[in-house]
């Protein structure tokens, strides 16, 4: 495709000036509308070295209000960034609603430089392309507009520009040995680029190839593309309203729905003496495994979900009691704050993903989207239905990085929950644990049960399976979690 593009196209100075000034005004106005409608905008610049990315980005941002955008220069990942899944460093830079993020190079580096340099196997390249498409689709489904440019120049023009930069003592520093190496590999990069463009061009985030031999032509094409895409997106935002209604029953008769929780054997129990003996041994083994995963740089994610008063806090305490506090972190998840609400709902969880060799324990998690937010109507039906796919995608990306993932649903029956609620009210030092919201949620047990069973059914995967923990007996639940974590980490270490 790129070989057939006409790179000789030019625009004269007079024509450029006549067209550019109105475009500046239109773009500034669209920035204000995007802010008013809270639409996040992501603009990606990829292209050949010396294609003019810096100059064209500067042209694009000059008409904009500098308070409303950021420019992210995507350098090769640092050692710290290499300790996490490759999309982590881009997730945390995604803009809040109403702001613009311009990426000077982006997540596509992995499909170009890493591929040509032989750092990735073909299967890893395909997996990275799949993860990128999922990432972009999740952002677009959440309301973002993604505009992607590839700046194209010929090998001869690239050589001429690089040599010009090297001759000038003030710009010589901009041309590195890696730049010249990539120039010599132009043919290999051309093949990788063709496949990247074809494999990641989508309806929700299409590529625009920019003929970049002539700066004025390239600038006008970029401006017109951004304006066109923003107008389309903002018009759509104006026509659709965000409905805050959730249908917990999903239109399926209760007797035909998936039934998972009803068959959980909640009578499971463990005597006190046996519990104490086993607890001590299991905690010692978990401490040993914490050291081993640190040495082998294996990240671990542990998700706790469950009914109110199911014993998540006590369970987490027994799991972490003997661990080195430098090697793990417990992340309690509450209702999102204003900053978190301004981003994609997964953004705040990506920030907490552990680096290699560390453990992160989530006390509640991203599953709030398909439980609390679904039942309480804090998101639309389309949003929580879409979340099943998004959650499976994020977990697969994390697992592909080598993360060992555990997901626990702590299950108790309504009678045991009521007993614990009443006990908390009677004991002064435990009274803070029971709130009006707990009682209110209890009245919606049926709706929550429907949501939970669908969640367990749709998001239990080979790479991130759910473990239902029988928690009427807290002692039994704690040992089961310890056993599951030990078995899972030991299996990972064997491989």
VOMI-15048 format. One record per residue: x, y, z of N, C-alpha, C in turn. Coordinates in pm, whole numbers, plus 32768, in hexadecimal, padded with zeros to 4 digits. Layout:
N
XYZXYZXYZ ...
//
This chain:
495
80527F8880008000800080008056807D8000 80B880868059810A80FE8065815A811B7FE7 818380B17FA081D280C67F278184810F7EBB 810281057EC080AE81407E57807D81CC7E78 80A282017EEC807482857F1480C382F27ECC 807F83557E9A80BE83C47E5280F984267EB8 817D84277EC481C1847C7F2581E885047EEB 81C2851F7E6E81EA859D7E2E8187860E7E46 811C85F37E8F80B286577E9F80E486CD7EF2 80C187477EC380F187C17F04808288287F0D 809688897F65803C88FB7F738090897A7F76 806B89DD7F2680B48A5B7F23809F8AAD7FA0 80F88B117FB680F08B63802F806D8BAF8038 80428BEA7FCB7FC88C3A7FCE7F4E8BE37FED 7F458B737FA77ED58B177FBE7ED78AE3804E 7F4E8AC880807F5A8A9581097F278AFC816E 7F518B78815D7F288BE181BA7E928BF781B6 7E588BF581407DC88C0A81327D798B9D8178 7DAA8B2381717D628AB381AD7D808AA38243 7DFB8AC3826A7E278AA382F27DE28AF9835C 7DD28B7983437D9A8BD183A97D0B8BA983D1 7CB18B8C83727C2B8B5D839B7C2F8AD783E5 7C8F8A8083BF7C9A89FF84037CC58A128494 7D1E8A7184AE7D468A8D85387CCD8AB2858E 7C798B0785587C038B3585A27BA38AC185BB 7B8D8A6E85547B3389FC85637B67899985CB 7BEB898085C77C24891F86247C1A895186B4 7C3489D286C97C288A0A87517B9989FF8783 7B388A18872B7AAD8A0C87537A86897D8775 7ABB891D872A7A9E889087457ADE886387C8 7B52889987E97B8E887A886A7B3288A488DC 7AF7891C88D17A9C894C89387A2088F58941 79EC88CA88CC7975887388CD799487EC890A 7A0A87B688ED7A32873589287A3A874189BF 7A6B87B389EF7A7387CA8A7F79E687D28ABC 798D881B8A797904882A8AAC78BA87A48AAF 78D087538A49788A86D38A4078D686618A84 794C86858ABD799E86248B0879C685AC8AB1 79F285C98A387A21856289DC7ABA855F89E0 7AF884EF8A097B8A84E78A067BBB84CF8976 7C2A850E89537C5F850788CB7CEF84D488D1 7D0C846F88827D938437887A7DC3843F87E9 7E33848487D47E6A8495874E7EF38454874C 7F0483F386F47F7E83A486ED7FCD83C9866F 804D83E8868180A684028611810F8394860A 810A834585A0817282E5858081AC830C84F9 821E82D384D5825882F3845382EE82DC8453 832882F583DF83B882E183CF84078349841E 84808324844784DC8387847F84F183F58417 84F284738445850584E983EF848D85068397 841984CA83B783A084E58369835F85698391 838C85A583FF83568626842882ED861F8495 82EF85B784E6828985A8854E828A861E85AF 8300864485DF830886B1863F82D287348608 82F78753858E82CA87CF854F823387CF853B 81FD8761850C816E875A84F1811B87558571 814F871585D8810B871A865A810687A9868D 817587F0867E8177887B86A9811388D0865C 810988B985D880A489008588801888E585BD 7FFF886985E17F798841860C7F5288808692 7FB0888786EF7F8D88B587767F8F894D8786 7FCC899687277FD68A2787357F4E8A6D8742 7EE78A4386F87E658A8687087E188A5D8787 7E4889F687CC7DFD89BE883C7E1B8A0888BE 7DBD8A00891B7DD28A3289A27E3289D389E9 7EA98A048A107F0D89A98A4B7EE189688ACD 7E78899D8B0C7E4689618B887DF688E28B6D 7DD788C98AEE7D7E885A8ACE7DBE87E58A87 7E4487E68A7B7E8387748A377F0A87558A77 7F3886DB8A5E7FC086B38A837FFE866E8A0B 8081867A89FF80CD86338998812285CA89DD 8110854D89B6815884DE89F481BE84A98990 823C84B189B282A6847B895D82C583EE898A 82AC838D893582B88300895B834582CE893C 839D82DD899B842582AB89908424821489A8 849481D1898C8499814289AF847A81308A44 843A80C38A67841280B08AF4848980AD8B53 847580E68BC884DC80E28C2F84DD80578C70 854280408CC385477FC08D0A84CB7FAE8D61 849E801A8DA0842580148DF383AC7FEE8D9E 83A080278D26832E800B8CD083337F7E8C97 83A97F4A8C8483B77EC08C5083877E588CB6 83797E828D33834D7E268D9C82B57E188DA1 82717E5B8D4281DF7E528D3D81B47E338CAE 81357E098C9981037DF28C1081187E6E8BBA 81367E5C8B3A81657ECC8AE980FE7F3B8AD9 807D7F1D8AE480187F868AD680067FD98B55 803F7FAC8BC4802E7FF28C43805980848C38 80CD809E8BFB810081268BF980AF81848BA0 805F814A8B478007819D8AF37F7E81B08B35 7F4F81478B797ED081558BC17ED681C98C24 7F4481D48C6C7F4B823B8CD47F5A82C78C99 7F7482D18C167F7F83538BD47F0383778B82 7E9E83218B857E2583418B397DE383BC8B77 7DAB84148B257D7884948B597CF384868BA0 7CD984DE8C027C5384E28C3F7BEF851B8BDB 7B70850E8BFB7B07853D8BA07B1485D38B88 7B0D85F88B087B1586858AE37BA086B68AC2 7C0686628AD57C8F868B8AB77CC686408A3E 7D3586728A097D75863989937DFF860889B9 7E21858F898F7EA9855A899F7EE2853E8915 7F55857988F77F99856488788013850C8893 801A849A884F8089843C886380EC844687F0 81668471880F81D4846F87AF821383E587B6 81E98390875E81FC82FE876581A782C887D6 8191824687D6812C821188308141817E884A 80D2813B886A80D180AB888280F5805B8805 80F9809F879181198057871681AE80398706 81FF8070875E828F8052875982A87FBC875F 82557F7687AE82697EE787BF82557E9B873C 82007ECE86E381E77E8C8663824B7EB785F7 829F7F18861783027F4785B6838F7F2985E8 83C47F7C8640844F7F6B866D84667EE286AD 840E7EBC870A84227E3D874F841B7DC786EF 83C37DD4868D83B67D68862C84307D5F85D2 845A7DCF859784CB7DCF8539854C7DA8857E 855C7DD485FD85D67DB3864885D87D238677 856A7CDA866285667C4E8689854C7C38871D 851B7CA0876284FF7C9087F1847E7C43880B 842A7C3687A383AC7BEF87B283A27B7E874B 836B7B0F8776834F7AA2871B82CE7AC086CF 82B67A7E865C823C7A99860F81BC7A8C8662 81B67A2786B9813D7A15870B812C7A8A876C 819C7ABF879D81967B3287F9816A7BB087AF 81947BBD873281697C3086E180D27C2B86CC 809E7BB686AB800E7BA786967FC17BC48717 7FF77B9687857FB57BAD88067FB67C428829 80257C85880B802D7D1488287FC97D6287D3 7FB97D3B87547F577D7F86FE7ECA7D6A8734 7EAE7CF287637E2A7CD6879E7E137D2B881A 7E797D36886F7E6B7D8588E97E587E1A88C9 7E9D7E4A88627E8F7ED7883A7E027EF38809 7DCC7E9B87B87D427EAD87887CDF7EAE87FC 7CF57E56885D7C9D7E5488D27CA77ED68921 7D207F0589337D3B7F82897B7CF27FF78938 7D01800288B47CC38071886C7C2A8065886C 7BF97FEC885D7B687FD9885B7B2B7FFD88E3 7B6F7FD7894F7B3D7FF789D57B34808E89EA 7B9980D689BD7B99816889CB7B2A81A78976 7B1C817688FB7AB581AE88A37A29818D88D5 7A1681148906799480EE893D796E814689B4 79D3817889F979BB81CD8A6D79A882608A47 79AF827C89C67994830589997A088350895E 7A808314895F7AF5835989287AF383588890 7B3783BA88567B5083B887C67BE783A787B4 7C0E834687637C9A8329874A7CB7834786B7 7D19839F86A07D3E83C886187DD083A08604 7DEC834B85A37E71831385917EAC833D850A 7F258375850F7F6A839F84967FEC83508484 800783278407808B82F383E580C7834F837D 8137838F83A0817A83EE834781DB83A382ED 81BF83A8826B82098356820C826683AB81B6 82E5838181AE834783BC81528396834A8112 83D6836780A484258302805F84AC82F080A4 84F1828780828575826D80BC85D882DA8092 85CE83088014862A836F7FE3861783F2802E 859B841A804285808497808B85AA8488811D 85948415815785BF840081E18656841181ED 86A083D6818F873383E18192875E84728186 871F84BC812B874385488116872A859B8194 86BB858281D8869A85CE825086F885AC82C4 8717852B82D287738502833D87FD853F8329 882C853F82AC88B08578829088B2860E82AA 88448653828A883B86E382A4884186FF833A 87FD86B08389880186C1841A888E86A88451 88D486498419895A8627844B89C186918427 89AA86D983BA8A09874083918A0287BD83E9 899087D48427897D884A847B89A48829850B 8A04887585438A34885485CA89C888658635 896088B4861688F488C98677888A885A8673 8886880F8607882287A385FB8862871885F3 88E6871585F4892D869585E589038630864F 88E7866286C788C5860B8737884385BE8720 87EF85F086C5876D85B286AF87778531865E 87EA8519861D87FB84A085CC885784408617 881F83D18640886C836E868C889682FA8632 88EA82A6866B8910822D8623889981D48606 883881D4866287BF8184864D876E81BA85D7 876B823F85C88724827A85568760824A84D2 87E4824C84CB88278221844F8814818B8437 8812813F84A387FB80AF8496876F8095845D 870B80DE8490868380CD845E867880F983CB 86C7815F83A786C78188831A86F9811782C1 876480D582EC87998065829D87367FF18296 86DE7FE882FA86797F7E82FF85F27FAC82C6 85F5800F82718579804B823E851C7FE18204 85527F8381B984FE7F1D817884B87EC681E0 85017EA1824884C57E4E82B284597E9C82FC 84747F1B831684107F6E835983977F868301 83AF7F8F827D833E7FA1822182DE7F2B8229 83167EB2822A82C27E3A823582777E3882B9 82BE7E568327827E7E5883AB82107EC283B1 822A7F35837381C77FA28375814B7F7D8326 815F7F4182B180EC7F16826080937EB882AF 80D07E5782F380827DF5833F80417E3683B9 80877E9583F7804F7EDB846A7FD37F2A8441 7FDD7F7483D37F6D7FC683A57EF57F6F8381 7F107EFF833E7EA17EA683157E637E60838D 7EB77E3883EC7E857DE8845D7E447E3884CB 7E5D7EBB84CF7E277F0C853D7DD17F80850B 7DAB7F7B848D7D4D7FDE84597CC07FAE8479 7C767FFE84C27BF27FD484EF7B8D804384D8 7B0F801D84DD7AA5807F84CC7AA880E7853B 7ACA80BC85B47AC8811886267B48816A8631 7BB7813A85F67C36818485FC7C82816F857A 7C5581AC850C7C968196848A7D1A81E2847E 7D7181AF84297DEF81F2840A7DDA8259839A 7E2682C583A07E31832483317EC5832E830C 7EE5830882927F6E831582627F8083A3822C 7FE883E7825B800184728234807D847881DC 806D84AB816380DD84C08107812F8535813D 81A78519816F81EF857B81C0826A85B6817C 827585AB80F782E485ED80B382D5868580BA 825B86B580B0823F874380B681FA8763813A 823987B7818B820487D38210817B88148209 8167887081AD80E888B781A6807688588181 808F880181218029879F80FC800887468174 8072871681B8805E86BC822B800E87018299 802F878082B47FEA87C8831F7F5587D88300 7F3687FC82847EAA880F82607E5D878C8269 7E9D8720823F7E59869E82467E3E867782D7 7E9F868F832D7E8F866E83BB7E1F86C283F9 7E21874583E07DBA879C84177D2F877383E8 7D21875D83677C9D873883327C6D86B3836A 7CC98654837C7CA385D183B37C7585DE8444 7CC1862784947C9C863985217C168681852C 7C0486E984DF7B86873584E37B1086DD84B9 7B238690844F7AB7863A841E7A9285D18486 7AF6859084C17ADB852885247A99856185A1 7AC885D785CE7A8E8614864679FE8640862D 79E5867B85B9795C86A4859978FE862D859C 792785BE855E78D38546855B78B9851385E8 7923850D8637791484D786BE78BF85328716 78D585B5870C788A8611876177F8861B8737 77DD860A86B777518607868A770B858C86C2 7752851B86C17718849F86F9770184AF878E 776084F287D377518506886476D8855C8882 76BA85B8882976488610883F75C485CA882B 75C2856387D57544851F87B7752184B3881B 758684828864756C841288C07577843F894F 7520841189A2752684308A31755383B48A7B 759283C98AEC75C6835B8B3C755A832C8B9D 751D82BD8B7F74AF828B8BD274E682418C4A 74B482658CBF74E5822C8D3B748681C08D6F 745E81648D1A740380FB8D46744480748D2D 743A801A8D8E74727F958D7F74047F2E8D99 74017EC78D44739C7E5F8D5673E07DE38D8D 73D47DCD8E10741B7D5F8E4F73EC7CD88E1A 736D7CCC8DFD73387C4B8DD0735B7C2D8D41 737E7C938CF473A77C838C68733E7C3A8C15 72C17C408C3F72567C088BEF724C7B718BF0 729B7B2D8C43729A7A9B8C4672497A6D8CC0 71E77A168CAF719B79E58D2371F979A98D8B 71D979BE8E09723279948E75724E78FE8E73 71EC78B08E4D7201781F8E50725877ED8DDD 727978468D7E72CD781E8D0B735A78578D12 737678A68D7A73FA78E48D81746278818DB0 74E478A58D92755278528DC2754F784F8E5A 755B77D78E93755A77C98F2475DE778E8F51 763177DF8F9176B577B38FBF76BB77B19057 768C781B9093769C782B9124764677CC9174 75D477A2913F7579774B918A75B876C391A9 761C769D915B76577618916C76D7761A91BE 76FA768E91F5777576999245775E765892CE 77B275F892F7779F75B1937777CC760593EF 7775765B941E779976B9948877A876779511 778B75F6951B779A75B3959C782C759195BA 788575A9955B7914758D956F794575D795EB 79927591964179C075CE96BD7A48759396E4 7A8975D697427B0C75AA97717B1575C49806 7B40755E984F7B4C756C98E17BBE75CB9904 7BB67606997B7C16766E99A37CA5763899A8 7CBA75C399E47D42758E99F37D7F756E996A 7D33752C99167D66750E98907D83758E9843 7D2C75EF98537D3E7670980F7DC276B29836 7DDD76B898B87E5776FA98E77ED476B498B5 7ED0762F98B67F4475E298887F5D75F997F4 7EF475F397A47F03760497147F24769496F0 7EEA76F397397F047780971B7F9877A19727 7FD67772978F8064778F97A580BA77589733 809E76DE970980EC76A1969D80D676EA9618 8057770C95FC8038774D957D807577D99576 8070782195E480A978A895E5814178A495D1 8181784196098211783395F4822F78179562 81DE77C2952281F677A0949581DD7819943A 817778669459815C78DE940981D0793F9412 820B794C9487828079A4949882F479739441 830978EF943E837578B893E9835A78D59356 82DD78C5932E82B978DC92A182C5796F927C 82A879C992DB82BA7A5892BF834B7A749297 83A87A3592DC84367A4792BC84567A0D9232 841F79989215843D79589194840879A8911E 838E79DD912A83597A2990B883A47AAC90A6 83D97AE29115842A7B5C910884AA7B3D90BC 84EA7AD090DF85687AAC909D85537A8E9009 84DE7A548FE784C27A2F8F5B846D7A968F13 84547B078F56840D7B788F1983837B4F8EE2 83377B098F3482AF7AE18F0F824B7B388F5A 81F87B858F1581937BD68F5981197B838F7F 80D77BAA8FEB80607B62901A7FF27BC89036 7F7A7BAC90037F047BFF901F7E9D7BA69065 7E697BD590D77E047B8D91227D8B7BE99133 7D197BBC91027C9E7C0B91087C3F7BCC916E 7C0F7C1F91CA7BAB7BF3922B7B267C37920D 7AC07BE891F47A377C1891EC79E47BBF9249 796C7BEC926979177B9A92BF78A67BEB92FB 784B7BA5933B77DB7BE7937D780D7C4093EE 77C07CA7941177DF7CF6948877E47C989500 784A7CA99555785F7C5A95CE788B7BCB95B1 78BC7BB2953778E97B2A951579737B0A954F 79B87B7095837A397B5595C47AB27B76956F 7AA57BD2950F7B167BF494B87B8B7C2E9507 7B6F7C8B95637BDA7CCA95AF7C2A7C679601 7BE57C10964B7C2A7BAC969C7C777B4A9646 7C417B2895D47C847ACC95797D067B099544 7CFE7B88951D7D767BCC94EB7DE07BD59559 7DB67BF095D37E167BFA96427E617B769655 7E1A7B0696507E5F7A8496627EBA7A6495EC 7E947A8F95767EEA7A7795017F6C7AC6950A 7F657B41953B7FDA7B9A953A80257B9E95BE 7FF57B56962180287B6496AA80BF7B5296B4 80F67AF3966A81867AD5967381D57B0595FA 81937B4C959F81D97B79952682347BEF9544 829A7BFE94F082F17C7494F682A17CEA94BF 82897D51950F82347DC094E0826C7E0B9469 82ED7DFA944D83287E3B93D883037DF69356 82CB7D7C936182B17D2E92E9821F7D2892BF 81C77D64930F813A7D5F92EB80F67DE2930E 80817DF692D3802F7E6C92F27F9D7E4292EE 7F517E71934F7EC17E5D93507E7F7EDE9322 7E2C7ED492BA7DEA7F4992817D557F41929F 7D247F9192FF7C937F92931A7C4C7FE892B2 7BE07FB3927A7B977FFA92117B14802F9248 7B0580B292417A8880F3926A7A48813091EE 79DF817F920279A081C391917A05821F914E 7A04822990CA7A67827D90857A58830F90A8 7ACA835690B37AC683E690CC7AB784339049 7AB784B690517A9E85078FDA7B0A84F38F70 7B8784E78F9A7BF384D28F397BE2844C8EF4 7BC083E48F407BAF835E8F067B3583588EAB 7ACB83A08ED07A5483A28E7C7A6D83E78DF6 7AD5843A8DF07AF484828D747B3F842A8D10 7B6183B08D397BA883538CE07B5182D88CC4 7B8282848C6A7B4981FF8C577B4881B78CDD 7AE081688CF87AD3812C8D7E7B4780CF8DA0 7B8D80998D3C7BFE80408D577C7F808A8D78 7C81810D8D5D7CFC815B8D6F7D3181518DFD 7CD9815F8E607D0881618EEA7D3F80DA8F19 7D19806F8ED37D4F7FEB8EF77DD57FD38EB2 7DE280048E387E627FF78DF27ED280388E42 7EB580A68E867F1C80EA8ED47F5580918F42 7F08802F8F6D7F2F7FDD8FDF7F667F548FB8 7F6F7F378F377FA27EB48F0C80327EA48F3D 80537E328F7B80DA7E248FB681477E148F4E 81BE7E3F8F7382307E248F1C825F7D958F34 82B47D648EDC82E27CD98EE383247CBD8F6A 82FD7C4D8FA583367C25902582EA7C54909F 827C7C9D9089822E7CD490F9819E7CA090F6 815A7CB1916680D07C82917780767CFA9190 80077D0191487FA07D6591667F1F7D1B9186 7EE47D3F91F77E667D0592247DFA7D70921B 7D947D5691CD7D267DB491BD7CB27D8D9219 7C947DE492787C1E7DD192CD7BAA7E149285 7B647DC792367B047DF191CE7B537E249157 7B117E2E90E47B5F7E3F906A7B0B7E788FF9 7B3D7E618F7E7AF87E8B8F047A717E458EF2 7A577DDE8F4179D77D988F3579627DE98F6C 79807E598FAB79147EB28FD578BF7EE08F60 78FA7EE88EE878AF7F138E73783A7EB58E56 784D7E328E6977E47DD28E4677957DA38EC0 77B07DE08F3377617DC28FAB771F7E418FDF 77677E8C9031772C7F04906F76FA7F679007 774E7F878FA577267FEC8F4276B17FBA8EEE 76AD7F3B8ED4763C7F018E8875BB7F078ED9 75C07ED58F5375467ECA8FA375127F548FCD 756F7FAD8FF0754780319022752C80958FB2 7545806D8F35752A80C78EC5759181348EB3 760E811D8EE2767681828ED376B5817E8E48 7693811A8DF876C081168D6D764D80E08D19 765480F38C9875E980C58C4175F3802E8C2A 75897FF48BF7758C7F658BD975F67F468B72 76027F9C8B0D76687F858AA676F47F848AE3 770B7FD98B48778F7FE18B8577AF7F658BD6 77507F358C2777747EBF8C7677787E418C22 77287E3B8BB977317DC68B6077B87DC48B17 77E47E398AED78657E438AA878D97E208B06 78C57E378B8779307E258BE9795F7D948BF3 79097D338BD879357CA78BDD79AA7C918B7C 79987CC28B027A047CB38A9F7A7F7D038AC8 7A6A7D7D8AF87ADA7DD38B1D7B2A7D978B90 7AE47D618BF27B287D248C657B777CA98C3A 7B3B7C558BE67B847BE08BB67C007C098B67 7BF57C768B1C7C677CA58ACC7CD77CD98B25 7CB57D298B887D1E7D5F8BE07D627CEE8C2E 7D137C8C8C5B7D4D7C1E8CA67DA57BC68C4D 7D7D7BB58BD07DD17B668B767E567BAD8B5C 7E507C318B497ECA7C7E8B337F287C738BAB 7EF07C7C8C227F417C718C9C7F7A7BE48CA9 7F287B7F8C8B7F567AF48C947FC17AD68C2C 7FB37B0C8BB380167AF78B4A809F7B2E8B72 80A07B928BC7811E7BCB8BF881647B6B8C59 811C7B068C8681557AA68CE4811F7AB08D70 80B67B008D81807B7B148E05802A7A9A8E2F 80387A738EAD7FE37A0C8EE77F6B7A548F24 7EF37A2F8EFA7E7C7A778F267E1D7A1A8F72 7DF17A4B8FE67D907A0490377D167A5F904A 7CA07A26903C7C247A7190537BCC7A2090B2 7BAF7A5A91267B637A15918C7ADB7A57919F 7A727A04919979ED7A3291C279CE79F29249 79C77A4392B379AA7A11933879137A0C934A 78E0799193587850797B9355781A795293DD 77B17996940977677971948376D279749462 7683793094B375F27932949A75B379A994E3 753979CD94BD74F87A4394F974EA7A3A9590 74D579C195C474C479B19655754779D2969F 75B679A09669763779BD96A876597A51969C 76367A8E962C764E7B1D961D76017B6E9685 75827B49969A752F7B9096FD756B7B809789 75987B0797A875D37AEF982C764D7B489841 769F7B5597DB77197BA797E776F67C3C97EE 76937C6697A276667CF297A9763C7D149839 75E77CBE987275B27CD898F976217CD39961 76827C79994C76F37C7099A977457CF099A7 77597D26992F77A77DA2992277607E179968 76DF7E18996176957E8599A2769F7E7E9A3A 76AD7E049A6F76AE7DF39B0077377E0D9B3E 77A17DF79AEF78297E049B25785F7E8E9B03 78837EDC9B6778A77F699B53791C7F7B9AF2 79867F2B9B0479FC7F409AB079EB7F0A9A21 79797EC99A07795E7E99997F78ED7EE6993C 78B17F429986783B7F879953785A7FD998D5 78D5800898C978FA8059985578F3800997D2 78F87F8497DE78F67F309766786D7F279724 78047F48976B777D7F3B973577467FC69716 77137FD8969E76E0805B96737652804D963E 761380BE962C758D80BD95F1759080819565 75FF80969521760A80619498760A7FC89499 76477F8C950076467EF9950A75B77EC49515 75677F06956874DB7EDB9577748C7EF394F5 74AB7F6194B374677F7F9435748A7F1793CA 75097EF193C475337E8B936374F27E05937F 74DF7DE793FE74A37D67942274167D5A93EB 73CF7DCB93E273487DC893AA73487DA89315 73BD7DB792D573C77D9D924474137D1A922A 740B7CBF928974587C42927C74397BF891FB 73BB7BF391D573967BA9915C73D77BE690E0 73D17C6B90D6740D7CAE906274A57C9A9061 74E27CA390D775737C8E90DD75987BFE90BB 75487BA090EA75667B1390CC75627AF89036 75027B338FF274FB7B248F6075777B5C8F1F 75A17BD38F4976177C128F0F76957BC28F2E 769F7B8F8FA677167B448FCF77227AC28F7F 76B47A7C8F7076BB79FD8F2876DF7A128E96 76AB7A7C8E5A76D17A988DCF77647ABF8DC7 77937B0B8E2978207B328E2E787A7AB68E36 785A7A5C8E9278AB79E38EA278AA79908E22 7838798A8DE2782A79398D68787979748CF4 787179F88CE378AB7A388C6C793F7A5E8C7A 79747A618CF479FD7A908D047A597A2B8D47 7A3079AF8D527A8A79478D827ACD79088D09 7B4E791F8CF97B9878F68C827C0D789D8CAA 7C4978548C4C7CBD78008C6F7D3178518CA8 7D4278CE8C7A7DB3791F8CA97D91796F8D28 7D0E797B8D497CE679C48DC27C6479888DF8 7C6C790E8E2E7BF278CB8E5D7BC279038EE3 7B4078FA8EFA7B08791B8F7C7B1478A28FDA 7B2D78BE90577B26785990C17AB978859122 7A4F7836912E79E67855918E7A10781C9215 7A137871927B7A44784A92FF79CE7840935F 79B677C99392794A77B393F1796F77F89473 792878629496795478BB950278F678C39579 7894786A95827844786795FD789E784A9675 790477F7965E796C77E096C379E9782E9698 7A0B789596E27A7C78EB96BD7B00789E96BE 7B0C783F971A7B8977F397227B9D77A096A3 7B33775E96767B3C770F95FB7B61776A9585 7B2277DF957D7B38783C950E7BC9786A9508 7C037888957B7C8D78BA957D7CEF7850954D 7CDB77D595797D357769954F7D23774B94BA 7CA8775094897C92773593FA7CD8779D93A4 7CD2781B93CC7D167884937F7DAD786E9382 7DE4785193F67E74783794007E9D77C193A9 7E50775493B07E6E76DF935D7E6B770192C8 7E06774D929F7DF8776F92127E6D77C591E2 7E95782792337F05787D920F7F87782C9208 7F9D77D8926A80177784926A801A772A91F0 7FAD76E591D57FAB768891637FC176D390DF 7F83774990D17F9077939054801B77C7903D 805B77FB90A480E3782F9094814677BD907D 8134775090C6818F76DD90B2818276A79024 810976A28FED80F776748F64813E76D08F02 813477538F1B817977B48EC3820F77A48ECA 8245778D8F4182D5777D8F52830876FE8F0D 82B676978F0B82DF761A8EC982ED762C8E32 82A2768D8DFB82A776A48D6B830977118D45 
//
